[in-house]
Amino acid sequence: MKRFALVTCLSLFGASVAMAQAPEDEETPYSRSGADTCIACHDAASTMAVFNTPHGVPTDPGSPFGNGQLQCEACHGPGGTHAGRVRRGQERPSVIRFGADSDASIATQNGMCLGCHESNVGSAWHGSGHDNDEVACADCHQLHISHDPVLSTAGQPNVCFDCHQQQHSQSMKPYAHPFDEGKMDCSGCHSPHGTAGDRLLARQTVNDTCFECHAEKRGPYLWEHAPVAEDCTNCHNPHGSNNPGMVSLRGPMLCQTCHSQPDHQSFANGPDGLADGTASKYLLGRNCLNCHTQVHGSNHPSGSKLMR
């Protein structure tokens, strides 16, 4: 009775007006009773759950179920032929379906969404990485559930990791951002609907994105460390690493990728005091950071070597 009352209320509130305003199309007519026509067959829990989402709010004029709107057919297209009688052996005409099993093109699916959400997504979507790779909105979003996982901090990484498997494996390494703890999501750094920055970054550069959380590394410094000022990913793997601090290599190997001049930075670990200079006492602690502690930069007057 509760569901019947809800559907009847929706029909009286929106369907009659919606059908009156529906465009005339002899080939693809709209149904006469709006959502009531659909629910007669599609009454599964997954279908009815739309009434617990923003798309199913009858008092919101911007919702598909708002007054004067087309209800289910606002997203799935005209369903008069689909809901009509079909001769035995004849295939029932399809409406626009969303998801991997849809026979509608990605452009058609996304076009239905962008018809309402163009202003939310922004112009950066067109030509973005996801758009060029023909990612459908329904590949990331679920509309017939009350809480879309991709919109929650805890649920979003798992949605992204369905495609980004390499980043998923990196996030499971010992040192990573707190994805598993539900304290961080991918959109904290990336803008999935497109951006002017590289790699869909939320800010213009890698460093600007990192500084949103790691402001203490921003500077400016009297003595800068060139790779730090250039790009944080010169030293760090932001999705996870086996090394502390999410650095791509352990010291001194990481430092030696740049500091290869004939000095103590480039010598391997070994016994101290050899006359031929094949080993250095400075690396017995196995890390350049034992002395060069201010690796991100220093403001000390004597900090040119980033040691204080």
N, C-alpha and C positions, 0 to 999 in steps of 0.2 A: 504493500500500500504506500509505503514511504517513497519508493522509487517511482511508482505510478504517479503520485502527486507531484513529484519533482519534475518529471517529464511533461506532465500535463501543464504545469505552471510555465515551464519553459516554452511550450508550444503556444500557449495563449499570449505569452509576453513577447515572443519574438518571431515564431514561425510564420504566422499569418501575415505579418507585415513584411517579413523577409521574402516570402514567396511573391508577394505583390510587387516587390521592388526588384526581383530577380530579372536579369536580362532575358529577352526572348531569343531562343535558339532552338530551331526545330530539330537539329541533329543531337544536341546534348541538352535536353530540358532539365530543369531543376525539379526535385520531387515536390509533391503537393503539401506534405506534412512535415517537412524539415527533419529534425532529429527523431521524431516519432517513427518516421519511415525506416530510419537506420537501426534504431534500437529494437525494432520488431525482430530483426535477425541478429544484430550484433549487440547482444545484451551481456556479454562476458564481463567479468570484473575489470579486465584491462580497459574495456571500452567505457564503462560507467565511471571509471576513475577520473575521466576528463573533467567531471563536474567538481572535482576537488583541486583543480588547477586554475590559474588565471584565465585560461582559454574558455573555461566553462562558467564564468561569472555573468549572470544575466543583467546585473545592474551596471556593468561596465560597457559603455557604448563602443569601446574599442575592441571588446572581446568578440570572438566568433558567435557567442551566444548572447551578445548584447542586443538590445532592442533594435530591430530593423536589420539585423545581420543574417547571414546565411547558415549559421550553425555549423553542422558537420561539413556541409558543402562549401563553406568558406575556405577550407583547407583541402578537401578531397575533390573539389570540383563538382560540376553538375552530376547528380546521381539519379535523375528520373529514369533514364534508360536502364541503368544498372539495377534499380529496384523494381523495374517492371517485369511483366511476365515474359518468360523465355521458352521458346518451343523446345520440345524434347530433342536432345542431341545437339542443340545449339549452345554455343559458349556464351556465358553471361558477360555482357560488356563490363569492362573494368572502370573503376574510378581511380583517381591518383592515389597510390599507396606510397608509403615512405619506408625506407630501410633497405637492407641488402636484397630482399626478395622482391622488390618493386620492379614492375615492368616499365615504369616511367623513367625518363632520363634524369640525370643529376640536375641538369639545367631546369627542367620542369619542376622537380621537387623543391629546389632552392628558390625558384621563382615564386612559388606559392608562399614561402616563408618571407622572402624579401618584400612581398607585396605589402606586408604590415610592418616588418622589422627593418626596413632599409635605414631608417634614421637611427636605430639602435646599433646596427652593425657598422654603419659608416661607409664612406666611399672607399676606404682602404681595403675593404674585402675584395673588390674587383681587381684582379691581377695579383692578389696575394698568393703565398705559397699553397695554402689550402684550396683556394679557388682554382689555381692552375692544375693542382693534382686531382681536381674533381671530387673533393670531399663534400659529401652531402650534409646538410644541417642535421639530418636524422642519424648520421653516423656518430654524432657526439651528443645530441640532445634527445631526451625521451619526454614526450608531451602528454602521454596518457597516464602519468603517475604524479602523485601530489608533490614529490620532491625529486627534481631532476638531479641525478648524481653529479653531473658536470658543473652544477652551480654551487656545490658545497666544497669547502676546503678539504674535507676528508675523502670525499668521493671522486673529486676531479682527477687526481693523478692516475687512478686505475683506468679511467676513460681514455686519457691521453696515451697511456702505456699500451693500449690495444694495438696501436700503430707504431709507436716509438719504442720498439723493443730494445734497442741498444741503450737508450736512456733508462729504461726499466732495469736492465741488468746492472747498470752503473749505480742506480739508486739503492741497490741492495748490498753494495760494498760497505765495509766497516765504517767509512767516514763519508757521510752524505748529508744533504739537507733533510730536515725532519718531515719527509713525506709520509712514512709509515706511522708516525705519531699523530698525523692529522693536523699538524701545525703549519703546513705550507702547501700551496698548490702551484700548479704550473703557470697559471695566469698571474702569479706574483712577479714573474720575470718576462713572460711571453704574452703577447696579445693575439689570440687565435684568429680573430677576425681581420687581422692585417694591421700593419703599421708602417711608418716611413723608415724605421730602422731595419737593420739586417737581422735575419733569423727570427723574424716576428718578435723582436725584443720590445718590451713595454716602453723603454726609453730609447733615445737616439743611438747610444753606444752601449757596449758591454759594461764599461766602467760606470756610466751613469746608472745603469740598472743595478749593478752590485752596490753602489753607494746608497741606494734607497734603504738598505738594511745595515750596511757596513760603513756608516758615515765616518767612523774614526779613521778610516783608511783614505779619506778623500784628500787630505792636505788643505791648502798648498804647503809644500815642504821647502825648506832652505836647500836641503840636499835631496834631490829626487833619485829614485831608482828607475832607470829608463823603461824597463819592461813593465813595471807596475803602472807607470803613467800612460803607457801605450795601450795595454789590454790585460785585464786580470787573468784571462785564460792562457796567457803565456806561461803561467806557472800552475794555475789551478784548473781542475776539472770540475765544473759546477754541478754536474749530475752525480758525482760520487767517485771515490778513489779508495785504494787500499792503503794510502799513506795519510798520516795525520795532517790536518789542515786542508784536506782534499787537494794536495799538490800532486802533480802528474808523476813526479819522480821523487825519491828520497834524496836528501842531501848526503854527500856533496854532489851526487850525479846531476841533480837538477841545476845547481849553480854552474857546473862544468859544461853544460850545454852552451853557455855563453862565455864564461871566463876560461878560455883555453890558452892564454898567454903563458910563457914560461915563468911561472911564479908558483907559490904554494897552492893556489887554487886548483891547479891542473894535475897535481901529483896524486897518485893513488895512496891509499892508507898503507902504512907499513912501519917497521921499526924506525926509531928516531936517530938522527945523527949520522947518517951515512955520508961519507965524503963525496961520493959521486953525485949526490943530489937526487937520487931516484926515489926518495921518500921524504915526507915532511912531518915535523912534529905538530903542525897546525891542524892536521886532519886526523889525529889519533882519536879525537872525540867523535868522528864519523859524521860531522855536520858543520858546515860553514856558519850556521846560525848560532853556534856556541859562542862565537865572537861577534859576528855581524848580526846583532839582535834586531836592529831597526831596519829590517829588510824592505819595508814599505816606504821608508823615507825618514829623514831626521831633520829636526830644527835646532839641534845642538850646534854651537859655533865650531866645535871640533868633530862634527859628525860626517865629514866628507866620505869616510869609509863605512858609514852606516853602523858604526860600532857603539854609538851612544846617542 
